[in-house]
Amino acid sequence: MSRVVHRFTRTVPDWQPRVTPVDLASATPEQRDALKITPSNTKVSDYVLVLAHDPETLAVRSPLFNAIMYDPGGMSRAERELGAIGASIVNRCIYCAAVHASRHAQLSKDTAVTDELFARGEQAKLSPRDQAIFDFSVKLSQSPPTVTEADAARLREAGVNEAETVDLVLSTSLFGWANRLMHVLGDPVRND
């Protein structure tokens, strides 16, 4: 028996697809290529197997995700995760928030930020730099046209440089899309 998770958590739930994932054993060559299946790499999540129904999109989605979230230089990985968490809180994506809160805690070796975010949501009180990053990601996720030069100036005042600002916009925007995919294609669940 599975129950849908409705509260934010750092403990990553399972994900139960609403669309039947592609069966890896009968995947087309295009799907296997998009999935990057090799003899040593056959463990693929149900989420990615669902996305494999559209191999052309998946073939560009995964490299784009990796470039935005893991590219060296620019904003730190933990801070990119903070942008993803901000978007996920606004969009109420429990699964994405859990995955990226867990990664943030691992990367920063601290749970204080994600504890505060999950306790107070969009009203969380963080260090000046984290606050500027989180507030920017929340505002961008709520209503992109309301983001102004004053918001960019606030990031600069908090020590976020131009390249880091672009990384933050990219990670937050990526999760505007990812949250919508996760919401529609499946549910975060705990199995009893």
BASE-480179 format. One record per residue: residue in three letters; z, y, x of N, C-alpha, C in turn. Coordinates in pm, whole numbers, plus 50000, padded with zeros to 5 digits. Atoms other than C-alpha are relative to their C-alpha. Example, Ala and Ser with C-alpha at 12.3 -4.5 7.8 and 13.67 -1.06 7.14 Angstrom:
<recs>
REC  lolum    n.Z    n.Y    n.X   ca.Z   ca.Y   ca.X    c.Z    c.Y    c.X
REC    ALA  50000  49881  50089  50780  49550  51230  50000  50120  50090
REC    SER  49994  49881  49918  50714  49894  51367  50073  50109  49923
</recs>
This chain:
<recs>
REC  lolum    n.Z    n.Y    n.X   ca.Z   ca.Y   ca.X    c.Z    c.Y    c.X
REC    MET  50000  49881  50085  50000  50000  50000  50000  50124  50089
REC    SER  50009  49875  49924  49899  50340  50137  50042  50116  49912
REC    ARG  49969  49878  50074  50037  50676  50034  49948  50119  50079
REC    VAL  50059  49882  49936  49872  51009  50105  50112  50089  50053
REC    VAL  49903  49912  49936  50065  51236  50343  49967  50144  49961
REC    HIS  50022  49862  50045  50109  51591  50209  50075  50103  50084
REC    ARG  49920  49905  49919  50354  51743  50461  49951  49999  50144
REC    PHE  50039  49991  49860  50271  51868  50807  50097  49918  50085
REC    THR  49923  50087  49912  50390  51633  51079  49931  49993  50135
REC    ARG  50059  50023  49867  50342  51575  51450  49971  49851  50020
REC    THR  50027  50143  49994  50336  51200  51385  49866  49974  49930
REC    VAL  50137  50009  50052  49967  51130  51341  49991  49887  49896
REC    PRO  50015  50104  50103  49901  50949  51011  49872  49919  50023
REC    ASP  50129  50069  50003  49628  50693  50954  49905  50084  49916
REC    TRP  50100  49929  50081  49307  50818  50799  49924  49897  49919
REC    GLN  50065  50095  50090  49167  50638  50496  49870  50061  49946
REC    PRO  50127  49939  50042  48796  50706  50442  49971  49979  49852
REC    ARG  50050  50012  50138  48653  50773  50096  49855  49953  49999
REC    VAL  50138  50045  49981  48305  50696  50227  50008  49880  50095
REC    THR  49994  50122  49919  48251  50348  50367  49944  50028  50140
REC    PRO  50051  49978  49864  48222  50370  50747  49881  49909  50030
REC    VAL  50112  50083  49952  47908  50240  50915  50060  49876  50065
REC    ASP  49958  50126  49937  47952  49874  51010  49937  49995  50140
REC    LEU  50049  49993  49862  47925  49878  51388  49904  49884  50032
REC    ALA  50083  50118  49971  47775  49527  51392  49858  50015  49946
REC    SER  50135  49983  50058  47482  49639  51175  49948  50142  50015
REC    ALA  50044  49862  49978  47447  49997  51300  49859  50003  50057
REC    THR  50137  49985  49950  47093  50117  51368  50005  50045  50147
REC    PRO  50003  49949  49862  46986  50199  51725  50034  50150  50007
REC    GLU  49969  49856  50000  47005  50571  51632  50150  50024  49981
REC    GLN  49856  49986  50021  47360  50530  51503  50077  49958  50125
REC    ARG  49931  50047  49878  47467  50330  51811  49984  50102  50113
REC    ASP  50020  49898  49898  47316  50596  52035  50089  50122  49973
REC    ALA  49915  49885  50035  47495  50876  51847  50147  49969  50022
REC    LEU  49861  50042  49981  47820  50677  51866  50034  49980  50148
REC    LYS  49982  50023  49856  47770  50633  52244  50063  49863  50026
REC    ILE  49947  50135  49985  47839  50261  52211  49946  49937  50128
REC    THR  50035  50074  49880  47841  50078  52540  50078  49869  49997
REC    PRO  49924  50126  50001  47962  49726  52622  50150  50021  50023
REC    SER  49856  49978  49975  48293  49873  52743  50062  50102  49904
REC    ASN  49950  49899  50092  48325  50130  52465  49962  49963  49857
REC    THR  50031  50045  50136  48332  49960  52125  50107  50039  49901
REC    LYS  49895  49955  50092  48651  50114  51977  49959  50137  49946
REC    VAL  50045  49876  50063  48534  50379  51734  50081  50020  49873
REC    SER  49918  49972  50118  48745  50550  51468  49917  49992  49872
REC    ASP  50068  50001  50130  48663  50516  51098  49935  50135  49973
REC    TYR  50055  49867  50021  48610  50893  51091  49863  50014  50066
REC    VAL  50127  49989  49928  48337  50879  51353  49897  49903  49941
REC    LEU  50093  50094  50064  48186  50572  51185  49949  50055  49867
REC    VAL  50050  49934  50121  48166  50771  50860  49895  50105  50038
REC    LEU  50097  49898  49956  47994  51056  51045  49869  49937  50048
REC    ALA  50121  50067  49950  47747  50801  51184  49897  49976  49891
REC    HIS  50102  50006  50106  47577  50794  50843  49892  50106  50025
REC    ASP  50097  49896  49964  47406  51110  50978  49995  50006  50154
REC    PRO  49995  50009  49853  47333  51013  51341  49948  50124  50071
REC    GLU  50051  49879  49934  47135  51331  51416  50111  50104  50015
REC    THR  49889  49903  49994  47437  51547  51334  50108  49951  50094
REC    LEU  49896  50054  49914  47685  51315  51506  49962  50013  50148
REC    ALA  50045  49994  49860  47473  51317  51823  50025  50136  50063
REC    VAL  49972  49867  49945  47530  51692  51860  50145  50041  49975
REC    ARG  49861  49964  50034  47877  51712  51697  50097  49962  50112
REC    SER  49901  50047  49903  48064  51506  51955  49993  50077  50132
REC    PRO  50005  49918  49878  47931  51685  52267  50048  50144  49977
REC    LEU  49953  49865  50031  47994  52021  52095  50152  50003  49994
REC    PHE  49853  50008  50009  48353  51920  52011  50060  49992  50140
REC    ASN  49945  50018  49865  48414  51805  52369  49984  50127  50084
REC    ALA  50023  49878  49923  48262  52122  52517  50099  50110  49959
REC    ILE  49910  49894  50048  48477  52347  52298  50145  49969  50034
REC    MET  49857  50032  49984  48806  52160  52330  50038  49960  50142
REC    TYR  49965  50056  49868  48785  52013  52684  49931  50068  50117
REC    ASP  50072  49934  49891  48558  52244  52885  50100  50063  50097
REC    PRO  49906  49938  49906  48735  52346  53208  49978  50151  50006
REC    GLY  50007  49855  49992  48811  52712  53260  50031  50063  49867
REC    GLY  49971  49928  50124  48884  52980  53003  50140  49971  49950
REC    MET  49869  50020  50062  49170  52927  52761  50053  49860  50031
REC    SER  49942  50130  49970  49413  52646  52838  49977  49905  49882
REC    ARG  50019  50100  50107  49376  52323  52643  50108  50014  49893
REC    ALA  49891  49987  50098  49717  52373  52480  49974  50118  49906
REC    GLU  50027  49883  50084  49614  52718  52357  49880  49977  49907
REC    ARG  50111  50036  50090  49285  52584  52220  50054  49914  49885
REC    GLU  49938  50082  50105  49496  52328  52034  50074  50090  49901
REC    LEU  49929  49907  50088  49703  52618  51896  49902  50065  49901
REC    GLY  50103  49948  50091  49382  52769  51753  49962  49897  49895
REC    ALA  50033  50108  50094  49297  52432  51596  50112  49981  49898
REC    ILE  49886  50015  50091  49647  52409  51448  50002  50115  49900
REC    GLY  50004  49886  50092  49620  52761  51302  49899  49979  49888
REC    ALA  50103  50027  50102  49295  52671  51125  50045  49888  49907
REC    SER  49960  50117  50079  49438  52338  51010  50113  50033  49904
REC    ILE  49892  49958  50091  49750  52502  50863  49941  50079  49883
REC    VAL  50063  49921  50107  49541  52756  50669  49924  49909  49904
REC    ASN  50082  50089  50083  49310  52479  50545  50077  49880  49945
REC    ARG  49912  50111  50047  49605  52242  50476  49944  49864  50039
REC    CYS  50050  50128  49951  49442  51969  50683  50112  49930  50075
REC    ILE  49883  50069  49946  49742  51743  50742  49962  49915  50121
REC    TYR  50039  50090  49891  49552  51496  50962  49968  50079  50127
REC    CYS  50037  49922  49881  49397  51756  51197  50122  50071  50058
REC    ALA  49880  49932  49950  49724  51950  51220  50087  49903  50077
REC    ALA  49917  50099  49930  49908  51631  51318  49941  49963  50135
REC    VAL  50065  50039  49874  49654  51527  51580  50015  50111  50105
REC    HIS  50002  49892  49902  49641  51870  51743  50139  50052  50031
REC    ALA  49860  49969  49967  50015  51937  51717  50052  49899  50102
REC    SER  49960  50103  49904  50071  51608  51896  49941  50030  50138
REC    ARG  50064  49967  49871  49820  51708  52166  50063  50125  50062
REC    HIS  49937  49878  49948  49975  52055  52197  50134  49966  50064
REC    ALA  49868  50038  49947  50320  51901  52246  49984  49923  50132
REC    GLN  50023  50075  49875  50182  51661  52510  49957  50093  50112
REC    LEU  50053  49911  49896  49992  51933  52697  50103  50101  50047
REC    SER  49900  49898  49964  50273  52189  52688  50133  49939  50040
REC    LYS  49876  50072  49971  50543  51924  52736  50118  50062  49927
REC    ASP  49898  49931  50080  50737  52098  52460  49960  49991  49852
REC    THR  50027  50007  50144  50768  52061  52083  50045  50126  49927
REC    ALA  49943  49882  50066  50925  52404  52017  49895  50075  49916
REC    VAL  50104  49924  50072  50596  52571  51914  49962  49927  49872
REC    THR  50043  50072  50121  50487  52298  51675  50116  49979  49903
REC    ASP  49884  50006  50091  50841  52260  51538  50005  50128  49916
REC    GLU  49996  49871  50070  50835  52632  51450  49882  50013  49904
REC    LEU  50118  49990  50086  50480  52614  51310  50017  49916  49873
REC    PHE  49987  50086  50117  50562  52325  51079  50121  50039  49914
REC    ALA  49885  49954  50080  50895  52478  50973  49967  50126  49921
REC    ARG  50023  49869  50063  50758  52826  50893  49854  50029  49968
REC    GLY  50142  49980  50033  50381  52786  50864  49946  50130  50055
REC    GLU  50066  49877  49956  50189  53111  50881  50100  50111  50035
REC    GLN  49896  49901  49965  50521  53305  50918  50074  49960  50128
REC    ALA  49933  50047  49878  50613  53123  51243  50020  50115  50098
REC    LYS  49969  49902  49896  50775  53332  51518  49989  49931  50135
REC    LEU  50030  50063  49872  50639  53247  51863  50011  50101  50113
REC    SER  50005  49908  49886  50624  53395  52214  49886  50099  49975
REC    PRO  50106  49902  50028  50406  53712  52224  49858  49947  50016
REC    ARG  50137  50052  49980  50100  53532  52367  49966  49895  49894
REC    ASP  50027  50102  50102  50127  53228  52139  49989  50063  49861
REC    GLN  50005  49935  50131  50193  53459  51842  49864  50067  49979
REC    ALA  50130  49933  50013  49879  53661  51912  49889  49898  49977
REC    ILE  50101  50105  50015  49671  53343  51947  50008  49938  49860
REC    PHE  49984  50063  50132  49815  53183  51633  49960  50096  49889
REC    ASP  50033  49903  50105  49790  53500  51422  49849  50023  49990
REC    PHE  50146  49981  50000  49427  53548  51529  49932  49881  49933
REC    SER  50065  50119  50058  49338  53189  51439  50025  49992  49850
REC    VAL  49971  50001  50144  49510  53221  51101  49911  50101  49928
REC    LYS  50080  49897  50065  49333  53546  51018  49852  49963  49997
REC    LEU  50139  50043  49996  48994  53413  51131  49974  49888  49898
REC    SER  50017  50112  50094  49048  53101  50918  50010  50046  49855
REC    GLN  49983  49951  50138  49160  53294  50611  49879  50079  49952
REC    SER  50109  49912  50042  48881  53551  50606  49933  50063  50122
REC    PRO  50065  49946  49880  48645  53606  50902  49966  50148  49994
REC    PRO  50037  49857  49999  48527  53950  50781  50118  50094  50021
REC    THR  49885  49911  49982  48883  54085  50804  50044  50012  50146
REC    VAL  49967  49992  49857  48902  54022  51182  49931  50124  50057
REC    THR  50053  49872  49951  48859  54358  51355  50023  50015  50151
REC    GLU  49975  49967  49861  48860  54518  51698  50150  50007  50029
REC    ALA  49854  49994  49980  49234  54573  51651  50057  49861  50027
REC    ASP  49953  50136  49975  49280  54195  51643  49964  49956  50142
REC    ALA  50040  50030  49862  49084  54157  51966  50087  50076  50099
REC    ALA  49913  49920  49913  49292  54439  52118  50139  49937  50009
REC    ARG  49869  50066  49998  49611  54257  52020  49999  49878  50092
REC    LEU  50011  50113  49907  49488  53949  52204  50003  50050  50144
REC    ARG  50002  49946  49863  49414  54160  52514  50139  50046  50041
REC    GLU  49863  49954  49970  49762  54317  52495  50092  49883  50032
REC    ALA  49919  50120  49975  49905  53964  52494  49955  49925  50125
REC    GLY  50046  50062  49876  49711  53880  52812  49885  49904  49983
REC    VAL  50115  50089  50024  49420  53691  52655  49874  50074  50044
REC    ASN  50120  49932  49951  49101  53776  52847  49879  49970  49911
REC    GLU  50119  50012  50084  48747  53791  52711  49952  49855  49985
REC    ALA  50045  50140  50007  48650  53432  52801  50096  49917  49916
REC    GLU  49902  50073  50081  48973  53303  52649  49986  50034  49851
REC    THR  50021  49960  50139  48904  53502  52332  49884  49921  49939
REC    VAL  50114  50077  50050  48565  53332  52297  50041  49854  49978
REC    ASP  49953  50138  50019  48731  52991  52349  50084  49987  49874
REC    LEU  49916  50003  50121  48982  53076  52075  49915  50007  49873
REC    VAL  50089  49991  50116  48709  53180  51832  49927  49867  49980
REC    LEU  50071  50128  50010  48519  52859  51911  50091  49889  49947
REC    SER  49912  50110  50044  48819  52625  51869  50044  50021  49856
REC    THR  49959  49974  50139  48936  52795  51549  49884  49974  49905
REC    SER  50117  50017  50087  48586  52799  51402  49961  49853  49988
REC    LEU  50032  50144  50003  48523  52436  51497  50087  49930  49896
REC    PHE  49911  50067  50095  48825  52339  51290  49984  50049  49857
REC    GLY  50039  49963  50135  48708  52540  50993  49904  49895  49943
REC    TRP  50095  50105  50039  48430  52280  50983  50067  49863  49997
REC    ALA  49937  50133  49991  48631  51976  51096  50099  49977  49885
REC    ASN  49904  50015  50110  48904  52041  50836  49928  49965  49871
REC    ARG  50074  50028  50124  48646  52042  50560  49943  49859  49999
REC    LEU  50048  50139  49992  48495  51715  50681  50113  49902  49972
REC    MET  49887  50093  50018  48836  51547  50698  50049  50000  49856
REC    HIS  49952  49991  50139  48941  51674  50352  49911  49923  49904
REC    VAL  50094  50056  50097  48629  51554  50175  49971  49853  50026
REC    LEU  50041  50137  49966  48558  51231  50361  50113  49899  50000
REC    GLY  49891  50096  49998  48908  51079  50355  50134  50066  49979
REC    ASP  49863  49951  50021  49286  51114  50327  50090  49956  50115
REC    PRO  49898  50043  49904  49576  51114  50573  50100  49910  49927
REC    VAL  49913  50095  50071  49789  50811  50482  50102  49936  50094
REC    ARG  49904  50088  49932  50094  50611  50581  49993  49868  49925
REC    ASN  50001  50133  50061  50082  50240  50521  50141  49947  49990
REC    ASP  49865  50054  50021  50398  50090  50371  50007  49855  50047
</recs>
